[in-house]
Amino acid sequence: MNISIIAVGKLKEKYLKQGIDEYLKRLTAYAKVEIIEVPDEKAPEILSETEMEQVKQKEGERILAKISQDTHVIALAIEGKMKTSEELADGLDKLATYGKSKIAFVIGGSLGLSSEVMQRANESLSFSKMTFPHQLMRLVLVEQVYRAFRIIRGEPYHK
């Protein structure tokens, strides 16, 4: 299985990079996982509704350019479906069973994802109704993908 995590912006925090690198190393036994960063759109702190949409649009174009036609896309969005770790594992297992070997998780920038990216997504996933920094979501996501593979294989993992 080839899993891409497409994320807006560059990860700067060393402690997050270290955590992500640890899980990526652990994941090599289960799947090929890569993180693809697309540049975030520079914008002033206070934006109008139109300007926000323009920023999401530009970031969305960069995201969509990284997704091939045969990729199953899972967008991370606050309004997405919440799942347990077991449900996420079951979903990934089913995708593999039905020949979907390319999966892309998409993490938007600080303003979220464009409507075009949401329309391209095959499903949307929410980790919580709370808002998290998008950089932190990379670490949370990669840990959950690792946990999912442990569950799929029936291997122990701390609860």
Rosetta blueprint (number, residue, H / E / L):
1 M L
2 N E
3 I E
4 S E
5 I E
6 I E
7 A E
8 V E
9 G L
10 K L
11 L L
12 K L
13 E L
14 K H
15 Y H
16 L H
17 K H
18 Q H
19 G H
20 I H
21 D H
22 E H
23 Y H
24 L H
25 K H
26 R H
27 L H
28 T L
29 A L
30 Y L
31 A L
32 K E
33 V E
34 E E
35 I E
36 I E
37 E E
38 V E
39 P L
40 D L
41 E L
42 K L
43 A L
44 P L
45 E L
46 I L
47 L L
48 S L
49 E H
50 T H
51 E H
52 M H
53 E H
54 Q H
55 V H
56 K H
57 Q H
58 K H
59 E H
60 G H
61 E H
62 R H
63 I H
64 L H
65 A L
66 K L
67 I L
68 S L
69 Q L
70 D L
71 T L
72 H E
73 V E
74 I E
75 A E
76 L E
77 A E
78 I E
79 E E
80 G E
81 K E
82 M E
83 K L
84 T L
85 S H
86 E H
87 E H
88 L H
89 A H
90 D H
91 G H
92 L H
93 D H
94 K H
95 L H
96 A H
97 T H
98 Y L
99 G L
100 K L
101 S L
102 K E
103 I E
104 A E
105 F E
106 V E
107 I E
108 G L
109 G E
110 S L
111 L L
112 G E
113 L L
114 S L
115 S H
116 E H
117 V H
118 M H
119 Q H
120 R H
121 A L
122 N L
123 E E
124 S E
125 L E
126 S E
127 F L
128 S L
129 K L
130 M L
131 T L
132 F L
133 P L
134 H H
135 Q H
136 L H
137 M H
138 R H
139 L H
140 V H
141 L H
142 V H
143 E H
144 Q H
145 V H
146 Y H
147 R H
148 A H
149 F H
150 R H
151 I H
152 I H
153 R L
154 G L
155 E L
156 P L
157 Y L
158 H L
159 K L
